[in-house]
């Protein structure tokens, strides 16, 4: 569960929030009850901002999940792909 703090609470307990962000999940900062920012650890930021290689990510997924046991029916993808030829390009 993400912890939530108002901007005022975050300002008053900033050092503790940073320590908490290092060891726990994201910390949400709110203004008038609406989310405006998130504090995360440096390691989590690095993980999220690292370049993604599709093939490497796919292989990692396959190591965790056996595709044969997921029982994904191909019909769920029907109608998702745009079959139009695209926009006209003037070269």
Gaussian input, Z-matrix of N, CA and C with variables (Angstrom, degrees):
# hf/3-21g

backbone

0 1
 N
 C     1     B1
 C     2     B2     1     A1
 N     3     B3     2     A2     1     D1
 C     4     B4     3     A3     2     D2
 C     5     B5     4     A4     3     D3
 N     6     B6     5     A5     4     D4
 C     7     B7     6     A6     5     D5
 C     8     B8     7     A7     6     D6
 N     9     B9     8     A8     7     D7
 C    10    B10     9     A9     8     D8
 C    11    B11    10    A10     9     D9
 N    12    B12    11    A11    10    D10
 C    13    B13    12    A12    11    D11
 C    14    B14    13    A13    12    D12
 N    15    B15    14    A14    13    D13
 C    16    B16    15    A15    14    D14
 C    17    B17    16    A16    15    D15
 N    18    B18    17    A17    16    D16
 C    19    B19    18    A18    17    D17
 C    20    B20    19    A19    18    D18
 N    21    B21    20    A20    19    D19
 C    22    B22    21    A21    20    D20
 C    23    B23    22    A22    21    D21
 N    24    B24    23    A23    22    D22
 C    25    B25    24    A24    23    D23
 C    26    B26    25    A25    24    D24
 N    27    B27    26    A26    25    D25
 C    28    B28    27    A27    26    D26
 C    29    B29    28    A28    27    D27
 N    30    B30    29    A29    28    D28
 C    31    B31    30    A30    29    D29
 C    32    B32    31    A31    30    D30
 N    33    B33    32    A32    31    D31
 C    34    B34    33    A33    32    D32
 C    35    B35    34    A34    33    D33
 N    36    B36    35    A35    34    D34
 C    37    B37    36    A36    35    D35
 C    38    B38    37    A37    36    D36
 N    39    B39    38    A38    37    D37
 C    40    B40    39    A39    38    D38
 C    41    B41    40    A40    39    D39
 N    42    B42    41    A41    40    D40
 C    43    B43    42    A42    41    D41
 C    44    B44    43    A43    42    D42
 N    45    B45    44    A44    43    D43
 C    46    B46    45    A45    44    D44
 C    47    B47    46    A46    45    D45
 N    48    B48    47    A47    46    D46
 C    49    B49    48    A48    47    D47
 C    50    B50    49    A49    48    D48
 N    51    B51    50    A50    49    D49
 C    52    B52    51    A51    50    D50
 C    53    B53    52    A52    51    D51
 N    54    B54    53    A53    52    D52
 C    55    B55    54    A54    53    D53
 C    56    B56    55    A55    54    D54
 N    57    B57    56    A56    55    D55
 C    58    B58    57    A57    56    D56
 C    59    B59    58    A58    57    D57
 N    60    B60    59    A59    58    D58
 C    61    B61    60    A60    59    D59
 C    62    B62    61    A61    60    D60
 N    63    B63    62    A62    61    D61
 C    64    B64    63    A63    62    D62
 C    65    B65    64    A64    63    D63
 N    66    B66    65    A65    64    D64
 C    67    B67    66    A66    65    D65
 C    68    B68    67    A67    66    D66
 N    69    B69    68    A68    67    D67
 C    70    B70    69    A69    68    D68
 C    71    B71    70    A70    69    D69
 N    72    B72    71    A71    70    D70
 C    73    B73    72    A72    71    D71
 C    74    B74    73    A73    72    D72
 N    75    B75    74    A74    73    D73
 C    76    B76    75    A75    74    D74
 C    77    B77    76    A76    75    D75
 N    78    B78    77    A77    76    D76
 C    79    B79    78    A78    77    D77
 C    80    B80    79    A79    78    D78
 N    81    B81    80    A80    79    D79
 C    82    B82    81    A81    80    D80
 C    83    B83    82    A82    81    D81
 N    84    B84    83    A83    82    D82
 C    85    B85    84    A84    83    D83
 C    86    B86    85    A85    84    D84
 N    87    B87    86    A86    85    D85
 C    88    B88    87    A87    86    D86
 C    89    B89    88    A88    87    D87
 N    90    B90    89    A89    88    D88
 C    91    B91    90    A90    89    D89
 C    92    B92    91    A91    90    D90
 N    93    B93    92    A92    91    D91
 C    94    B94    93    A93    92    D92
 C    95    B95    94    A94    93    D93
 N    96    B96    95    A95    94    D94
 C    97    B97    96    A96    95    D95
 C    98    B98    97    A97    96    D96
 N    99    B99    98    A98    97    D97
 C   100   B100    99    A99    98    D98
 C   101   B101   100   A100    99    D99
 N   102   B102   101   A101   100   D100
 C   103   B103   102   A102   101   D101
 C   104   B104   103   A103   102   D102
 N   105   B105   104   A104   103   D103
 C   106   B106   105   A105   104   D104
 C   107   B107   106   A106   105   D105
 N   108   B108   107   A107   106   D106
 C   109   B109   108   A108   107   D107
 C   110   B110   109   A109   108   D108
 N   111   B111   110   A110   109   D109
 C   112   B112   111   A111   110   D110
 C   113   B113   112   A112   111   D111
 N   114   B114   113   A113   112   D112
 C   115   B115   114   A114   113   D113
 C   116   B116   115   A115   114   D114
 N   117   B117   116   A116   115   D115
 C   118   B118   117   A117   116   D116
 C   119   B119   118   A118   117   D117
 N   120   B120   119   A119   118   D118
 C   121   B121   120   A120   119   D119
 C   122   B122   121   A121   120   D120
 N   123   B123   122   A122   121   D121
 C   124   B124   123   A123   122   D122
 C   125   B125   124   A124   123   D123
 N   126   B126   125   A125   124   D124
 C   127   B127   126   A126   125   D125
 C   128   B128   127   A127   126   D126
 N   129   B129   128   A128   127   D127
 C   130   B130   129   A129   128   D128
 C   131   B131   130   A130   129   D129
 N   132   B132   131   A131   130   D130
 C   133   B133   132   A132   131   D131
 C   134   B134   133   A133   132   D132
 N   135   B135   134   A134   133   D133
 C   136   B136   135   A135   134   D134
 C   137   B137   136   A136   135   D135
 N   138   B138   137   A137   136   D136
 C   139   B139   138   A138   137   D137
 C   140   B140   139   A139   138   D138
 N   141   B141   140   A140   139   D139
 C   142   B142   141   A141   140   D140
 C   143   B143   142   A142   141   D141
 N   144   B144   143   A143   142   D142
 C   145   B145   144   A144   143   D143
 C   146   B146   145   A145   144   D144
 N   147   B147   146   A146   145   D145
 C   148   B148   147   A147   146   D146
 C   149   B149   148   A148   147   D147
 N   150   B150   149   A149   148   D148
 C   151   B151   150   A150   149   D149
 C   152   B152   151   A151   150   D150
 N   153   B153   152   A152   151   D151
 C   154   B154   153   A153   152   D152
 C   155   B155   154   A154   153   D153
 N   156   B156   155   A155   154   D154
 C   157   B157   156   A156   155   D155
 C   158   B158   157   A157   156   D156
 N   159   B159   158   A158   157   D157
 C   160   B160   159   A159   158   D158
 C   161   B161   160   A160   159   D159
 N   162   B162   161   A161   160   D160
 C   163   B163   162   A162   161   D161
 C   164   B164   163   A163   162   D162
 N   165   B165   164   A164   163   D163
 C   166   B166   165   A165   164   D164
 C   167   B167   166   A166   165   D165
 N   168   B168   167   A167   166   D166
 C   169   B169   168   A168   167   D167
 C   170   B170   169   A169   168   D168
 N   171   B171   170   A170   169   D169
 C   172   B172   171   A171   170   D170
 C   173   B173   172   A172   171   D171
 N   174   B174   173   A173   172   D172
 C   175   B175   174   A174   173   D173
 C   176   B176   175   A175   174   D174
 N   177   B177   176   A176   175   D175
 C   178   B178   177   A177   176   D176
 C   179   B179   178   A178   177   D177
 N   180   B180   179   A179   178   D178
 C   181   B181   180   A180   179   D179
 C   182   B182   181   A181   180   D180
 N   183   B183   182   A182   181   D181
 C   184   B184   183   A183   182   D182
 C   185   B185   184   A184   183   D183
 N   186   B186   185   A185   184   D184
 C   187   B187   186   A186   185   D185
 C   188   B188   187   A187   186   D186
 N   189   B189   188   A188   187   D187
 C   190   B190   189   A189   188   D188
 C   191   B191   190   A190   189   D189
 N   192   B192   191   A191   190   D190
 C   193   B193   192   A192   191   D191
 C   194   B194   193   A193   192   D192
 N   195   B195   194   A194   193   D193
 C   196   B196   195   A195   194   D194
 C   197   B197   196   A196   195   D195
 N   198   B198   197   A197   196   D196
 C   199   B199   198   A198   197   D197
 C   200   B200   199   A199   198   D198
 N   201   B201   200   A200   199   D199
 C   202   B202   201   A201   200   D200
 C   203   B203   202   A202   201   D201
 N   204   B204   203   A203   202   D202
 C   205   B205   204   A204   203   D203
 C   206   B206   205   A205   204   D204
 N   207   B207   206   A206   205   D205
 C   208   B208   207   A207   206   D206
 C   209   B209   208   A208   207   D207
 N   210   B210   209   A209   208   D208
 C   211   B211   210   A210   209   D209
 C   212   B212   211   A211   210   D210
 N   213   B213   212   A212   211   D211
 C   214   B214   213   A213   212   D212
 C   215   B215   214   A214   213   D213
 N   216   B216   215   A215   214   D214
 C   217   B217   216   A216   215   D215
 C   218   B218   217   A217   216   D216
 N   219   B219   218   A218   217   D217
 C   220   B220   219   A219   218   D218
 C   221   B221   220   A220   219   D219
 N   222   B222   221   A221   220   D220
 C   223   B223   222   A222   221   D221
 C   224   B224   223   A223   222   D222
 N   225   B225   224   A224   223   D223
 C   226   B226   225   A225   224   D224
 C   227   B227   226   A226   225   D225
 N   228   B228   227   A227   226   D226
 C   229   B229   228   A228   227   D227
 C   230   B230   229   A229   228   D228
 N   231   B231   230   A230   229   D229
 C   232   B232   231   A231   230   D230
 C   233   B233   232   A232   231   D231
 N   234   B234   233   A233   232   D232
 C   235   B235   234   A234   233   D233
 C   236   B236   235   A235   234   D234
 N   237   B237   236   A236   235   D235
 C   238   B238   237   A237   236   D236
 C   239   B239   238   A238   237   D237
 N   240   B240   239   A239   238   D238
 C   241   B241   240   A240   239   D239
 C   242   B242   241   A241   240   D240
 N   243   B243   242   A242   241   D241
 C   244   B244   243   A243   242   D242
 C   245   B245   244   A244   243   D243
 N   246   B246   245   A245   244   D244
 C   247   B247   246   A246   245   D245
 C   248   B248   247   A247   246   D246
 N   249   B249   248   A248   247   D247
 C   250   B250   249   A249   248   D248
 C   251   B251   250   A250   249   D249
 N   252   B252   251   A251   250   D250
 C   253   B253   252   A252   251   D251
 C   254   B254   253   A253   252   D252
 N   255   B255   254   A254   253   D253
 C   256   B256   255   A255   254   D254
 C   257   B257   256   A256   255   D255
 N   258   B258   257   A257   256   D256
 C   259   B259   258   A258   257   D257
 C   260   B260   259   A259   258   D258
 N   261   B261   260   A260   259   D259
 C   262   B262   261   A261   260   D260
 C   263   B263   262   A262   261   D261
 N   264   B264   263   A263   262   D262
 C   265   B265   264   A264   263   D263
 C   266   B266   265   A265   264   D264
 N   267   B267   266   A266   265   D265
 C   268   B268   267   A267   266   D266
 C   269   B269   268   A268   267   D267
 N   270   B270   269   A269   268   D268
 C   271   B271   270   A270   269   D269
 C   272   B272   271   A271   270   D270

   B1=1.4566
   B2=1.5219
   B3=1.3055
   B4=1.4535
   B5=1.5233
   B6=1.3127
   B7=1.4616
   B8=1.5220
   B9=1.3275
   B10=1.4673
   B11=1.5211
   B12=1.3359
   B13=1.4637
   B14=1.5187
   B15=1.3159
   B16=1.4646
   B17=1.5230
   B18=1.3084
   B19=1.4667
   B20=1.5189
   B21=1.3211
   B22=1.4655
   B23=1.5255
   B24=1.3342
   B25=1.4636
   B26=1.5217
   B27=1.3245
   B28=1.4656
   B29=1.5256
   B30=1.3264
   B31=1.4615
   B32=1.5299
   B33=1.3206
   B34=1.4607
   B35=1.5311
   B36=1.3359
   B37=1.4646
   B38=1.5257
   B39=1.3175
   B40=1.4634
   B41=1.5245
   B42=1.3188
   B43=1.4620
   B44=1.5207
   B45=1.3120
   B46=1.4685
   B47=1.5306
   B48=1.3313
   B49=1.4621
   B50=1.5242
   B51=1.3257
   B52=1.4575
   B53=1.5231
   B54=1.3202
   B55=1.4648
   B56=1.5290
   B57=1.3028
   B58=1.4607
   B59=1.5221
   B60=1.3138
   B61=1.4675
   B62=1.5248
   B63=1.3154
   B64=1.4635
   B65=1.5221
   B66=1.3160
   B67=1.4609
   B68=1.5259
   B69=1.3176
   B70=1.4635
   B71=1.5203
   B72=1.3073
   B73=1.4644
   B74=1.5246
   B75=1.3028
   B76=1.4599
   B77=1.5231
   B78=1.3159
   B79=1.4571
   B80=1.5246
   B81=1.3071
   B82=1.4663
   B83=1.5257
   B84=1.3262
   B85=1.4616
   B86=1.5257
   B87=1.3308
   B88=1.4641
   B89=1.5290
   B90=1.3303
   B91=1.4620
   B92=1.5221
   B93=1.3139
   B94=1.4657
   B95=1.5327
   B96=1.3306
   B97=1.4541
   B98=1.5166
   B99=1.3372
   B100=1.4600
   B101=1.5284
   B102=1.3370
   B103=1.4639
   B104=1.5332
   B105=1.3443
   B106=1.4676
   B107=1.5232
   B108=1.3314
   B109=1.4607
   B110=1.5238
   B111=1.3418
   B112=1.4540
   B113=1.5261
   B114=1.3220
   B115=1.4615
   B116=1.5239
   B117=1.3363
   B118=1.4600
   B119=1.5229
   B120=1.3179
   B121=1.4585
   B122=1.5241
   B123=1.3173
   B124=1.4660
   B125=1.5267
   B126=1.3243
   B127=1.4605
   B128=1.5401
   B129=1.3226
   B130=1.4597
   B131=1.5283
   B132=1.3251
   B133=1.4619
   B134=1.5300
   B135=1.3279
   B136=1.4686
   B137=1.5320
   B138=1.3275
   B139=1.4557
   B140=1.5294
   B141=1.3198
   B142=1.4584
   B143=1.5221
   B144=1.3196
   B145=1.4624
   B146=1.5270
   B147=1.3276
   B148=1.4658
   B149=1.5217
   B150=1.3352
   B151=1.4644
   B152=1.5292
   B153=1.3054
   B154=1.4552
   B155=1.5203
   B156=1.3154
   B157=1.4511
   B158=1.5272
   B159=1.3125
   B160=1.4567
   B161=1.5213
   B162=1.3134
   B163=1.4643
   B164=1.5327
   B165=1.3121
   B166=1.4636
   B167=1.5327
   B168=1.3247
   B169=1.4549
   B170=1.5224
   B171=1.3133
   B172=1.4586
   B173=1.5341
   B174=1.3084
   B175=1.4630
   B176=1.5296
   B177=1.3150
   B178=1.4679
   B179=1.5258
   B180=1.3245
   B181=1.4576
   B182=1.5242
   B183=1.3322
   B184=1.4651
   B185=1.5160
   B186=1.3334
   B187=1.4655
   B188=1.5189
   B189=1.3259
   B190=1.4612
   B191=1.5336
   B192=1.3311
   B193=1.4621
   B194=1.5204
   B195=1.3133
   B196=1.4525
   B197=1.5254
   B198=1.3228
   B199=1.4618
   B200=1.5297
   B201=1.3168
   B202=1.4604
   B203=1.5218
   B204=1.3062
   B205=1.4638
   B206=1.5283
   B207=1.3179
   B208=1.4566
   B209=1.5224
   B210=1.3168
   B211=1.4669
   B212=1.5219
   B213=1.3148
   B214=1.4701
   B215=1.5261
   B216=1.3025
   B217=1.4564
   B218=1.5283
   B219=1.3410
   B220=1.4671
   B221=1.5227
   B222=1.3279
   B223=1.4608
   B224=1.5297
   B225=1.3262
   B226=1.4645
   B227=1.5257
   B228=1.3367
   B229=1.4624
   B230=1.5259
   B231=1.3268
   B232=1.4602
   B233=1.5294
   B234=1.3147
   B235=1.4494
   B236=1.5276
   B237=1.3161
   B238=1.4582
   B239=1.5223
   B240=1.3155
   B241=1.4513
   B242=1.5204
   B243=1.3248
   B244=1.4606
   B245=1.5265
   B246=1.3163
   B247=1.4635
   B248=1.5270
   B249=1.3289
   B250=1.4672
   B251=1.5256
   B252=1.3204
   B253=1.4694
   B254=1.5266
   B255=1.3086
   B256=1.4646
   B257=1.5071
   B258=1.3012
   B259=1.4651
   B260=1.5263
   B261=1.3119
   B262=1.4473
   B263=1.5125
   B264=1.3285
   B265=1.4554
   B266=1.5170
   B267=1.3212
   B268=1.4646
   B269=1.5205
   B270=1.3274
   B271=1.4541
   B272=1.4771
   A1=109.30
   A2=116.46
   A3=122.12
   A4=110.09
   A5=115.78
   A6=119.99
   A7=108.26
   A8=116.74
   A9=122.14
   A10=109.22
   A11=114.72
   A12=121.03
   A13=108.33
   A14=115.74
   A15=119.43
   A16=108.01
   A17=116.26
   A18=120.06
   A19=110.40
   A20=117.36
   A21=121.37
   A22=110.06
   A23=117.31
   A24=120.76
   A25=110.65
   A26=117.03
   A27=121.00
   A28=111.19
   A29=116.91
   A30=120.67
   A31=110.53
   A32=115.97
   A33=120.02
   A34=113.36
   A35=117.17
   A36=121.04
   A37=111.46
   A38=116.61
   A39=121.34
   A40=112.86
   A41=117.98
   A42=120.90
   A43=110.88
   A44=117.08
   A45=120.89
   A46=110.94
   A47=117.40
   A48=120.76
   A49=111.19
   A50=116.38
   A51=119.75
   A52=110.69
   A53=116.98
   A54=120.63
   A55=110.38
   A56=116.39
   A57=121.63
   A58=111.25
   A59=117.69
   A60=121.97
   A61=111.49
   A62=117.14
   A63=120.51
   A64=112.23
   A65=117.13
   A66=120.60
   A67=114.68
   A68=117.79
   A69=118.82
   A70=109.96
   A71=115.37
   A72=119.76
   A73=110.17
   A74=115.53
   A75=121.88
   A76=111.84
   A77=115.04
   A78=122.27
   A79=107.03
   A80=115.70
   A81=121.65
   A82=110.13
   A83=115.86
   A84=122.21
   A85=107.76
   A86=115.72
   A87=119.95
   A88=111.82
   A89=114.62
   A90=122.35
   A91=106.18
   A92=116.45
   A93=121.83
   A94=111.11
   A95=116.00
   A96=121.36
   A97=116.09
   A98=117.36
   A99=121.64
   A100=110.30
   A101=118.97
   A102=121.46
   A103=111.74
   A104=116.33
   A105=120.68
   A106=112.66
   A107=117.62
   A108=120.08
   A109=109.41
   A110=114.51
   A111=120.90
   A112=108.25
   A113=116.06
   A114=121.41
   A115=106.87
   A116=116.28
   A117=121.56
   A118=108.99
   A119=116.22
   A120=120.44
   A121=110.15
   A122=116.02
   A123=121.48
   A124=110.03
   A125=117.16
   A126=120.71
   A127=111.00
   A128=116.35
   A129=119.94
   A130=110.85
   A131=117.02
   A132=120.59
   A133=110.35
   A134=117.12
   A135=121.23
   A136=110.38
   A137=116.17
   A138=120.51
   A139=110.98
   A140=116.74
   A141=120.99
   A142=113.45
   A143=117.36
   A144=119.96
   A145=113.40
   A146=117.99
   A147=120.69
   A148=109.95
   A149=116.03
   A150=118.64
   A151=109.55
   A152=115.37
   A153=120.60
   A154=110.25
   A155=115.47
   A156=122.18
   A157=106.69
   A158=117.79
   A159=120.83
   A160=111.44
   A161=117.11
   A162=119.82
   A163=110.91
   A164=116.89
   A165=120.76
   A166=110.87
   A167=116.51
   A168=121.03
   A169=111.05
   A170=116.64
   A171=121.30
   A172=110.80
   A173=117.37
   A174=120.92
   A175=111.20
   A176=117.34
   A177=120.62
   A178=110.37
   A179=116.04
   A180=121.21
   A181=110.62
   A182=116.75
   A183=120.92
   A184=112.11
   A185=118.01
   A186=120.18
   A187=111.09
   A188=116.53
   A189=121.27
   A190=111.37
   A191=117.12
   A192=121.74
   A193=110.86
   A194=116.79
   A195=122.22
   A196=107.24
   A197=116.96
   A198=121.29
   A199=112.31
   A200=117.55
   A201=120.29
   A202=111.57
   A203=117.77
   A204=120.49
   A205=112.61
   A206=118.36
   A207=120.32
   A208=112.62
   A209=117.01
   A210=122.53
   A211=111.95
   A212=115.73
   A213=120.65
   A214=108.54
   A215=116.19
   A216=121.69
   A217=109.15
   A218=118.61
   A219=121.32
   A220=113.83
   A221=117.00
   A222=120.71
   A223=112.68
   A224=118.08
   A225=119.31
   A226=112.07
   A227=116.04
   A228=119.63
   A229=112.82
   A230=117.44
   A231=120.37
   A232=110.85
   A233=115.89
   A234=121.32
   A235=114.38
   A236=118.39
   A237=120.16
   A238=113.13
   A239=116.82
   A240=120.21
   A241=110.25
   A242=115.46
   A243=121.27
   A244=108.02
   A245=117.25
   A246=120.57
   A247=112.98
   A248=117.81
   A249=119.56
   A250=109.74
   A251=115.52
   A252=120.38
   A253=111.91
   A254=117.59
   A255=119.92
   A256=112.12
   A257=115.38
   A258=119.02
   A259=110.76
   A260=115.14
   A261=119.99
   A262=109.95
   A263=116.13
   A264=121.87
   A265=108.11
   A266=116.31
   A267=121.38
   A268=108.09
   A269=116.69
   A270=121.26
   A271=108.79
   D1=132.29
   D2=179.50
   D3=-75.88
   D4=134.91
   D5=176.63
   D6=-82.62
   D7=144.74
   D8=-178.57
   D9=-123.21
   D10=136.83
   D11=176.73
   D12=-138.62
   D13=144.71
   D14=173.29
   D15=-73.95
   D16=165.96
   D17=178.34
   D18=-59.43
   D19=-40.19
   D20=-179.69
   D21=-63.80
   D22=-46.58
   D23=178.18
   D24=-61.79
   D25=-42.21
   D26=-179.73
   D27=-63.49
   D28=-40.43
   D29=179.09
   D30=-64.37
   D31=-40.52
   D32=-177.51
   D33=-74.14
   D34=-21.55
   D35=-176.51
   D36=-129.00
   D37=34.42
   D38=-172.00
   D39=-58.63
   D40=-46.63
   D41=-178.38
   D42=-61.57
   D43=-43.20
   D44=178.67
   D45=-64.97
   D46=-37.30
   D47=178.52
   D48=-64.30
   D49=-41.01
   D50=178.60
   D51=-63.80
   D52=-43.64
   D53=176.97
   D54=-60.41
   D55=-42.19
   D56=179.74
   D57=-65.47
   D58=-39.41
   D59=-179.61
   D60=-65.20
   D61=-28.62
   D62=178.77
   D63=-66.77
   D64=-30.12
   D65=-172.48
   D66=-114.44
   D67=-9.93
   D68=-177.63
   D69=-125.36
   D70=-168.19
   D71=178.92
   D72=-76.17
   D73=-170.63
   D74=-177.41
   D75=-62.49
   D76=150.82
   D77=176.22
   D78=-115.34
   D79=122.61
   D80=-177.04
   D81=-92.34
   D82=133.02
   D83=176.82
   D84=-106.95
   D85=131.15
   D86=-176.10
   D87=-119.95
   D88=154.96
   D89=171.82
   D90=-127.03
   D91=119.70
   D92=-177.10
   D93=54.37
   D94=37.47
   D95=177.28
   D96=82.29
   D97=-4.45
   D98=-179.88
   D99=-102.89
   D100=134.01
   D101=179.61
   D102=-62.27
   D103=134.51
   D104=178.25
   D105=-127.54
   D106=-20.25
   D107=-178.24
   D108=-160.10
   D109=165.58
   D110=177.92
   D111=-135.82
   D112=138.15
   D113=173.77
   D114=-106.16
   D115=124.88
   D116=177.29
   D117=-129.81
   D118=163.53
   D119=178.96
   D120=-70.22
   D121=161.56
   D122=177.75
   D123=-62.02
   D124=-41.01
   D125=-179.84
   D126=-61.77
   D127=-42.45
   D128=178.94
   D129=-66.51
   D130=-39.03
   D131=176.68
   D132=-61.63
   D133=-44.96
   D134=179.19
   D135=-60.53
   D136=-42.97
   D137=-179.67
   D138=-63.05
   D139=-43.80
   D140=-178.00
   D141=-72.47
   D142=-30.77
   D143=-175.42
   D144=-96.98
   D145=-2.38
   D146=179.58
   D147=-67.33
   D148=144.92
   D149=176.90
   D150=-60.00
   D151=140.27
   D152=-178.53
   D153=-102.42
   D154=130.41
   D155=173.72
   D156=-104.14
   D157=116.90
   D158=-174.08
   D159=-56.70
   D160=-47.90
   D161=-175.04
   D162=-63.00
   D163=-41.86
   D164=178.30
   D165=-64.29
   D166=-43.12
   D167=178.43
   D168=-64.59
   D169=-41.98
   D170=178.54
   D171=-61.79
   D172=-45.13
   D173=179.21
   D174=-64.42
   D175=-37.20
   D176=175.78
   D177=-63.11
   D178=-41.67
   D179=177.06
   D180=-60.98
   D181=-44.25
   D182=-178.54
   D183=-66.84
   D184=-26.91
   D185=176.51
   D186=-69.88
   D187=-29.19
   D188=-179.10
   D189=-87.87
   D190=-38.98
   D191=-174.49
   D192=-119.01
   D193=135.38
   D194=173.69
   D195=-89.01
   D196=111.69
   D197=-174.42
   D198=-59.36
   D199=-32.06
   D200=-179.28
   D201=-66.03
   D202=-30.98
   D203=-178.03
   D204=-87.19
   D205=-9.37
   D206=-179.82
   D207=-75.22
   D208=-21.32
   D209=177.91
   D210=52.84
   D211=49.95
   D212=177.05
   D213=-84.44
   D214=121.00
   D215=179.67
   D216=-83.97
   D217=129.44
   D218=-179.13
   D219=-58.05
   D220=-23.08
   D221=-177.90
   D222=-62.70
   D223=-22.17
   D224=-178.82
   D225=-65.49
   D226=-18.30
   D227=-178.43
   D228=-94.46
   D229=-3.74
   D230=-178.75
   D231=-63.00
   D232=135.97
   D233=176.58
   D234=81.43
   D235=1.59
   D236=-178.82
   D237=-85.85
   D238=-30.35
   D239=-176.87
   D240=-87.67
   D241=135.06
   D242=177.91
   D243=-75.30
   D244=118.66
   D245=-177.38
   D246=-92.42
   D247=4.43
   D248=179.07
   D249=-71.54
   D250=162.85
   D251=-178.93
   D252=-79.63
   D253=-3.58
   D254=179.07
   D255=95.38
   D256=-171.92
   D257=-178.01
   D258=-86.20
   D259=158.51
   D260=176.72
   D261=-77.00
   D262=139.89
   D263=-179.21
   D264=-120.31
   D265=130.22
   D266=178.02
   D267=-100.67
   D268=106.96
   D269=179.70
   D270=-94.32

